[in-house]
Amino acid sequence: MYIYSMNKTALLLIDHGSKKKAANDMINDIVNLIILKKPHVIVVGAHMELASPTIEDGINECIKQGAKNIIAQPFMLSPGRHTTEDIPQMVAKIAKKFPDINISTSSHLGVHPLLVDIILERAGIE
């Protein structure tokens, strides 16, 4: 895996999107938390479908902020159709419009030991 220089690199965090505003607003919350942790990285949120900003809107915003490398990161746990086919295909199609920008797609979030603590905390299990 190539580790990009964080100079001019953007993280485009992509969730599914929803008809519910509260669900869509959550992407902004996680984007803001990432920015607090990595203030030197351009971080933008987008929705795959059903809501704005779209993936294309997100890519445009990353470029507007000066990104030369964009990492599209699905904000989804499992390797379903959206993370293995839909999002990579959508990103690749949009990337053709920007030949001077390196745009790649990462994989789903998957299983991680830190998720165990989050699950137990949310369930109220000590």
C-alpha positions as CSV (number, residue, x, y, z in Angstrom):
1,M,0.0,0.0,0.0
2,Y,1.4,3.4,-1.0
3,I,1.4,5.9,1.8
4,Y,0.7,9.4,0.4
5,S,2.5,12.5,1.5
6,M,-0.2,14.3,3.5
7,N,0.7,17.5,1.7
8,K,-2.2,18.0,-0.8
9,T,-3.8,14.7,0.0
10,A,-7.5,14.5,0.7
11,L,-9.7,11.9,2.4
12,L,-13.1,11.7,0.9
13,L,-15.3,9.8,3.4
14,I,-18.3,8.2,1.7
15,D,-21.3,6.8,3.5
16,H,-24.5,5.3,1.9
17,G,-26.7,8.4,2.2
18,S,-30.2,8.5,3.5
19,K,-33.6,10.2,3.1
20,K,-33.2,11.2,6.8
21,K,-31.3,14.4,7.5
22,A,-30.0,13.2,10.9
23,A,-28.4,10.1,9.3
24,N,-26.7,12.2,6.6
25,D,-25.4,14.7,9.2
26,M,-23.4,12.0,10.9
27,I,-20.8,12.0,8.1
28,N,-20.1,15.6,8.9
29,D,-19.6,14.7,12.6
30,I,-17.0,12.0,11.7
31,V,-15.3,14.4,9.2
32,N,-15.0,17.0,11.9
33,L,-13.5,14.4,14.3
34,I,-10.9,13.4,11.7
35,I,-10.0,17.0,11.0
36,L,-9.4,17.5,14.8
37,K,-7.0,14.5,14.8
38,K,-5.3,15.3,11.4
39,P,-5.7,19.0,10.8
40,H,-3.2,18.9,8.0
41,V,-5.3,16.6,5.9
42,I,-8.1,17.7,3.6
43,V,-11.2,15.8,4.8
44,V,-14.6,15.9,3.0
45,G,-17.7,13.8,3.4
46,A,-20.1,12.6,0.7
47,H,-23.0,10.3,0.2
48,M,-23.1,7.5,-2.4
49,E,-26.8,8.0,-3.1
50,L,-30.0,9.6,-1.8
51,A,-28.5,12.8,-0.6
52,S,-26.0,15.6,-1.2
53,P,-23.2,16.2,-1.3
54,T,-22.6,13.4,-3.8
55,I,-19.3,11.7,-4.5
56,E,-18.7,14.0,-7.4
57,D,-19.5,17.0,-5.2
58,G,-17.0,15.7,-2.7
59,I,-14.3,15.2,-5.3
60,N,-14.8,18.7,-6.6
61,E,-14.6,20.0,-3.0
62,C,-11.3,18.2,-2.4
63,I,-9.8,19.6,-5.6
64,K,-11.2,23.1,-4.7
65,Q,-9.2,22.8,-1.4
66,G,-6.1,22.0,-3.3
67,A,-5.9,18.2,-3.3
68,K,-3.7,16.4,-5.8
69,N,-4.3,13.0,-4.2
70,I,-7.8,11.9,-3.2
71,I,-8.4,8.7,-1.2
72,A,-12.1,7.8,-1.4
73,Q,-12.8,5.8,1.8
74,P,-16.1,4.0,2.1
75,F,-17.5,4.6,5.6
76,M,-19.1,1.1,5.6
77,L,-18.2,-2.0,7.7
78,S,-18.6,-4.9,5.3
79,P,-17.4,-5.8,1.8
80,G,-20.8,-5.6,0.2
81,R,-21.7,-4.6,-3.3
82,H,-21.5,-0.9,-2.5
83,T,-17.9,-1.1,-1.2
84,T,-16.6,-3.6,-3.8
85,E,-18.4,-2.4,-6.9
86,D,-20.6,0.6,-6.7
87,I,-18.3,3.2,-5.0
88,P,-15.1,2.1,-6.8
89,Q,-17.0,2.3,-10.2
90,M,-18.5,5.7,-9.4
91,V,-15.2,7.1,-8.3
92,A,-13.4,5.7,-11.3
93,K,-15.9,7.3,-13.7
94,I,-15.6,10.7,-12.0
95,A,-11.8,10.4,-11.9
96,K,-11.7,10.3,-15.7
97,K,-12.7,14.0,-15.6
98,F,-9.6,14.9,-13.6
99,P,-6.5,13.2,-15.3
100,D,-4.1,15.4,-13.3
101,I,-5.5,14.3,-9.9
102,N,-4.6,10.9,-8.4
103,I,-8.0,9.5,-7.1
104,S,-8.1,6.0,-5.5
105,T,-10.6,4.0,-3.5
106,S,-9.8,2.2,-0.2
107,S,-11.7,-0.8,1.0
108,H,-14.5,-1.1,3.6
109,L,-13.7,-0.5,7.2
110,G,-13.9,-4.2,8.1
111,V,-13.2,-5.8,11.5
112,H,-10.9,-4.0,13.9
113,P,-10.1,-4.6,17.6
114,L,-11.1,-1.0,18.4
115,L,-14.7,-1.8,17.2
116,V,-15.1,-4.2,20.1
117,D,-14.8,-1.5,22.7
118,I,-17.3,0.7,20.8
119,I,-19.8,-2.2,20.5
120,L,-19.5,-3.1,24.2
121,E,-19.8,0.6,25.2
122,R,-22.9,1.2,23.1
123,A,-24.5,-2.0,24.5
124,G,-23.8,-1.0,28.0
125,I,-21.6,-4.0,28.7
126,E,-18.6,-3.6,31.0
